Structures are given as C-alpha cells and as structure tokens.
Amino acid sequence: MRKPLIDSQVFKQRRDLLAKSMEKNSALVVPAHPELIRNNDVHHPYRQSTNMFYLTGFEEAESVLVFVPDSDKPATLFVRKKDPLKETWDGFLYGVDGAKEAFQVDQTFPIDDLEAELPKLLAERSLLYFSQNHDPDFDQTMNGILKRVRALRGRSGEGNLPIHDSYPLIGEQRLIKSEFEQGELRKACKISSEAHIEVIKATRPGINERALHGLFIKEIMQRGAAREGYGTIVATGNNAVTLHYVFNDCDLQDGDVLLIDAGAEYHYYTGDITRSYPVNGEFTGAQRDLYQAVLQVQKDIIEMIQPGVKFNELQDQTYEKLLDALLQLKILKGDREALLKENAQRKYYPHGVSHYLGSDVHDSGTRKVNGEFRPLEAGMCFTVEPGLYVAANDETAPAEFRGIGIRIEDNILVTPTGHENMTQSCPKEVDDLESLIGSGSDIWAGTVS
Ligand SMILES: [Mn+2]
C-alpha cells in the first residue's frame, strides 16, 4: 500500500479555493499526462501532469479529475481498476475504492467508464473548463464525450457546452504560492543549492560534463528529490554560449568557464539555479570582469523586487545595465542611446531576465492582465537570471572574452515587504567560488586520465 505524497487535505483546499474563481454552474476536466512509449512495452519515466497533481495529488496515469463545485459530489476521479496481474509487473494501483479513500474525493469510477459517466456529469452544466491540444488522444475522447453531452441536452436550446481553457484559470491560482507551497519550494531550492555546492566541489579539469550531471542527480535524489525539474545544462567553455545546450558530453578543459543550470524537483516543486565558474578554480582577469559585471546586474535587479514593481521594469533595467557592462568591457562600442534603441545587448543576452517558478520550471500565470504588465505581488516566485554570452567565433568582441558564457540565476519569492532569495545558500561571490571549486575529496580517482 502506497500513501499520497502529501496530505490530501492540501488538494481539497486547493479545489475549494479554485471553486471561487470558477463561473457559476461550471465544470472542470483535468486529465493525467499521457504515458509516452520509449520502445515496445517500455515507457519514458512517468510524471503526472502538474495541474492534475496540483488539484488531486494523484500520480497514476490514465486518470481524470472532474470538478463540479455546484453539485452534491464536487470532485470525481476516474482511475485504473485494481489489477493483480498488472500490479505484478508495474506495481501498486490505488484502484477505485483506494483512490476515493486516500485522495479524499467525493466519488471515483473506473477509467473505462469515462465515456459512459462523464457526459452525465457535464450535461447540466453551463460552461466547461478544459485545455485542448495537449494530448490528441484525449482530445478525441473528449470530442466524443462532448457530442454525447450535446445529445443529452436535446431540445433544451443550449447546444454545445461552451469551453474555456483551464490553464489560465488554474495558472492564476498557482501563481500565488501559499505558505505551504512556499515551504515546499524552499525545500526544492535548498536541495538544489546543496547539490550545486557538491558539484562545484567536485569540479576539476578533465572531468566530463556528463559526470557532473550524474553527480547532480545523485546529490538531489539522496536528499529526497524525485527527479530534476528540467533537463540539466552542464556546459563548459563555448558550449555555454548555447542557451539550452543539451549534449553534456564534453571534457572540462583547464581554462574553461563552466555553466551549470540545474534544479531539483521535490514534491512537484522545482528549484532553478545557474552558476558559472572556472573549471580550474581561478578566474582569469577577463573571466572575472565578465562575471562581476553579470553578478552586479543580478544583485541590482534582485534588490528592486518588491510588491508593486512590474516585470517589464525588471527586464528593461536588466537590458540597460547589461548594455552598460558591455560598453565598459568594450565588447560593444558606440553611442549608448543608439545601441539601446537597436537592442544591441541582445546579441550577448538573447533571453529574458525571469520566468515564474513553481511546480513547473517555467510556471503558469500570466505576465499581463488586460494587456498591461501586472505588478508583483507577495507569494509570486520567479527567477532572476541575467547573463552574457560571447561566442568563440565572435570577431568583433575582444579576444579574451570569446568562448565564455556567464549566467547567474537565483530563485526569488516576493514577500509583503520585499523579497526572499530562496537560493541564497548557493555561493556566487568570486572568492567563495574560488575556494570551493575542486575542494572536495577526489571522487573521480582512477576514472579520469
Ligand atoms: Mn531559469
């Protein structure tokens, strides 16, 4: 017998809160993430869809939540039946009765009955929240169900059940983290930070990017994380100039700066930290200058964060400050205002300064409300991640900066009076990094020539 990952009361409270934002007499349908086949009968590792987990805590595939607040039985879960033979192969299933009890929903049905039962739950409703175009198979199932709903509505004159996308509805709630959620996120950030420190301690020339990636996974799992929150980037030297570098298979060269962007997922919350530092433990003059410039921008932007400030203000300030740094380092030359107007800094900083962070690394919630950038509010969490990336083949940049990519990323919670850096414990000052790099015991002994 397995137990829910966290107290099921949490999910009931989330559903009760969501009910307040839903239109009168509406219904919400949230399906599980589909299983993805790797080959034959072997699947990719399964992770529940974030919205499904957020509202139920239920981690099994082939399940569907139906939530109808204005009814006797608001929360219905469709789940796989218990199946001794299948469980022999793939492990425990809660089943229809087990899921009802463990997850505190009002009723459960076998998933095989979805097409028979769901139309009845929807027929009398005025609006359906459902997000299409994530899973073609489920879209097809829903099309059949909605046809059946229309038939059940008969001559009522109501026609098709209108559909609103459920993502903005749920996203708005996920955007503001409750005290409990802040605690979970803090834990994910702490695990991420500790794992980064272990990786920094184990870094030295000759190690493969992949070995450091493996070490990061070991360190987060040892601390209770289920998995990474996203594909880890371990990029040495010029590889760091590729923003979402995926190969992680090069040897670290003496003299390289290494960029590691990695986060632990704990209880479906994820950290997202990036650190950049010299493989051999000592910044060269040019590496240090570039690094300090990015670090200063990062600190300045974090200092700005408090309720009421707007995202575009953080972004605009990042652009201006990075442009000033590029001018000072003589990577860019010319008239400041003219360069700013043509967004010249984007050549060296092609991404944004921030994204929401939570159960997904790029978490849900809108940046704008009614077309206007929204002010920051207490309980929002997001990254601050300025960077500068100078490609090895950039003939216009001074030679000493070529082949260096720097990004420094922390995870910031907006508090009622300002902000909290949830990844503060991960070192980023030059001196702290230099004394930490390669300082661990030699865990690679005998594996590297
Ligand atoms: Mn990020």
Residues whose N, C-alpha, C, O or C-beta is under 5 A from the ligand:
A	BS01	MN	D272 T383
